[in-house]
Amino acid sequence: MPQTLKVRDLIRQIRAAKTAADERAVITKECANIRSQFREEDHECRARNVAKLLYIHMLGYPAHFGQLECLKLIASPKFSDKRIGYLGAMLLLDERQDVHLLVTNSLKNDIGHSNQFVAGLALSALGSICSQEMSRDLAGEIEKLLKSQNVYLKKKALLCARRIVQKVPELMEMFIPHMRSMLQERNHGVLVTTVSLITEMCLLSPDVRSHFRKQVSNLVRTLKSLSQSGFSSEHDVGGIGDPFLQIKIIRLLRILGRGDSDTSDSMNDILAQVATNTESAKNVGHAILYESVLCIMEIKAEGGLRVLAVNILGRFLLNTDKNVRYVALNTLLRTVSVDNQAVQRHRSTVLDCLKDPDISIRRRALDLSLALCNESNIRGMMKELLNFLGTADIDLKKKMVAELLSIAEKYAPNKRWHIETMLAILDVAAAYVREETVPNLIALVMNAQDLSAYAVMRLYTSIEKNIMHQSLTQVAVWCIGEYGELLISGHCAEEEPIQVSAGEVLNLLEKVLTSAHSTLATLSIALMALMKLSTRFDQSSIERIRSLIAQYGQDMEVELQQRSCEFTHLFTKYDAMRAPLLERMPAVEIAAATTAAAGDEDMESGGVPDAEVPAKAMPASIAPVVSAAAPAPVQEASLLDLLGDSMPAAAPAAAAPSSGGGGDLLDILGGLDLGGGMPAQQPAAPVMGGGLMDLLGGGGGMEAPAAQGIPPLTAYEKSGLRVVFTFEKVPNNPNNIVTVTATTTSALPTPLTDYTFLVAVPKVFQLNVQQASGNVVPPNNSGSVTQVVQVANPQRQPLRMRLRLQFTHNGQPIVETSDVSNFPAGCV
């Protein structure tokens, strides 16, 4: 028989291993020795071998083969064997393994053992590995121990009862009658475990919570005694009497006082006393004060008590300990919605936390600062937040820019301030703005006609210094094209307006056109701006404008080439129509601009509002389709105006499909369909190259026959929301039309409102999106919203789609995206 190593010798050998391979070799050899001794039933060394296995298990190596040996040690009459056996059971067994049920009988016998330390071992093991089966078998034994006079066993039995209640909540009824007497105990351990058990039962059952509200006076009395003197000096920590029990009681009071005015009133005085008298110089005091603040803010406390709680958190913000400051910021963020006015008093301290070197504190301070913004302080808060934006970490800037833009729009005192703020944000962090910011800012400038001169002047000076940030450049170039005459007139509300000549404006636009940083979207807007300026500036500038536009007549980008050729054609053959066509655009609703931006968010155009960058000009491989929830005709017209393209009322029905990106203006739009908003009497425009009748297979109002053998596809399924595609295919159609019916259902208990289904496809496909059946998805799969999408696939490429689902759930707006490429083969 191999020699048995002592536990200390094994630890010494493992620690002496220089590499992981040496360590594995030592452990493998020792495990083999242990196995052989287990097979030989070596009773004398069993406890030592199990102890070594437990150390090996702590190092992360498998030790499951020692489970039965633990049961044998538990059954041994020796206390030393039982101690190792129960320790091994707690580490190597859990309720997922059937082996642990074999220890139930030994636990039952040892719980009733005459030696309290043996019974204590069994109770400790039961509290660690108790399962539902064990709970039902041993709950009666635990209840008997609750009547014991031995406080050592009683506190362990209470912890086992807590575990049993967690596993089998219906068993709590047998423990409830004992709790009142337990709360009268003076022993620290019994009180702590009793309060823990009551807290667990109150969390599990509202009825039990109502029952224990009668004991609030006893809890208040105990807490008052603790806060004044403490039960005994042995439980004092830093001069505070029994802080662990205080925290447990305050937490239970918070649960009992939640939503009950009478109970809350009975604990107001003691909470005020604890919050006032607790020493906050040490960490233990911070813990009690923090729990007191949570309790005050959650129960129906008096207004003065809430102010006291917020002031405590304000003192936490001045603490040198970063953990304390973080906890204070986190709690204040949750408190803003409860007592905003009290939190506002600490606004300056919160703003100072934005300068903290710890990134986690800066994040929380930023969230709280944004939550503190309102109509009365927006000017000062925005100034501080813009200063922080300039030095913020990159990962904070994108989120922060979106929040600042939203707050500026919500609390803007006037349009001038709103425009100034948006421009300031673009100046500082233009690279991080979301795409819809560009159309929103343009719509804002268009609606503030009296501020147009000021806005175009500010934008001109901004990009004169830096044209690298494309979002800012796009807004500036668009406004220069639209309000160029105001820029050179010198009439501006600024105190010191600058004088700009037409040549300087054209020089700047030429700089944008030749810049390596300019995207295709920016170049397209710049060409359109030049064309508009041909009617804003005098005749001396027209020749230079024509020359700049003509340079792109042979550009490699089809979009730029087509714009150049069409604009040049407008100069030569239709010069009389140029001025009427390029008149200043009327004001649009910002909501329409937002809708347009939302439809194009997934595109790589930079959110250009006047596309002047149509869908096919975008460098992304996906062309946008407007939401199927059709807007009103007035909004639709505004959207077309905002796009800056002239859409004819009727287009030739026999227009040939474009093969290289050319063709008429509607073909450039890459399948833009406005969801049925056009008047019914107008002829259908050739959105996809051919006429609309050709798109529908020449069937007029006839329903297309169902495609045979194309199975349905679950296109999206997450968190109860499901979108299923069913397919119909028009036979013998040259455009290879597939009709996709998207059916949206929801298994959530509440309806999804403002539901919008957006879809985009690569440019080799062409889309026709019909109006949705509704914008509310019923709950519990009780109904559905259907949407019909027709896809033309003349090149018979594998079908791919990008979905964007927008809806409101429980008052929160939610946006989900998904890429779908696993379409059935019959769709090609």
Secondary structure, 3 states (H helix, E strand, C coil): CCCCCCHHHHHHHHHHCCCHHHHHHHHHHHHHHHHHHHHCCCCCCHHHHHHHHHHHHHCCCCCHHHHHHHHHHHHCCCHHHHHHHHHHHHHHCCCCCHHHHHHHHHHHHHHCCCCHHHHHHHHHHHHHHCCHHHHHHHHHHHHHHHCCCCHHHHHHHHHHHHHHHHHCHHHHHHCHHHHHHHCCCCCHHHHHHHHHHHHHHHHHCHHHHHHHHHHHHHHHHHHHHHHHCCCCHHHEECCEECHHHHHHHHHHHHHHHCCCHHHHHHHHHHHHHHHHHCCCCCHHHHHHHHHHHHHHHHCCCCHHHHHHHHHHHHHHHCCCCHHHHHHHHHHHHHHCCCCHHHHHCCHHHHHHHHHCCCHHHHHHHHHHHHHHCCCCCHHHHHHHHHHHHHHCCHHHHHHHHHHHHHHHHHHCCCHHHHHHHHHHHHHHHHHHCCCCHHHHHHHHHHHCHHHHHHHHHHHHHHHHHCCCCHHHHHHHHHHHHHCHHHHHHCCCCCCCCCCCCHHHHHHHHHHHHHCCCCCHHHHHHHHHHHHHHHHHCCHHHHHHHHHHHHCCCCCCCHHHHHHHHHHHHHHHCCHHHHHHHCCCCCCCCHHHHHHHHHHCCCCCCCCCCCCCCCHHHCCCCEECCCCCCCCCHHHHHHHHHHHCCCCCCCCCCCCCCCCCCCCCHHHHCCCCCCCCCCCCCCCCCCCCCCCHHHHCCCCCCCCCCCCCCCCCEEEEEECCEEEEEEEEECCCCCCCEEEEEEEEEECCCCCEEEEEEEEEEECCCEEEECCCCCCCECCCCCCCEEEEEEEECCCCCCCCEEEEEEEEECCEEEEEEEEECCCCHHHC
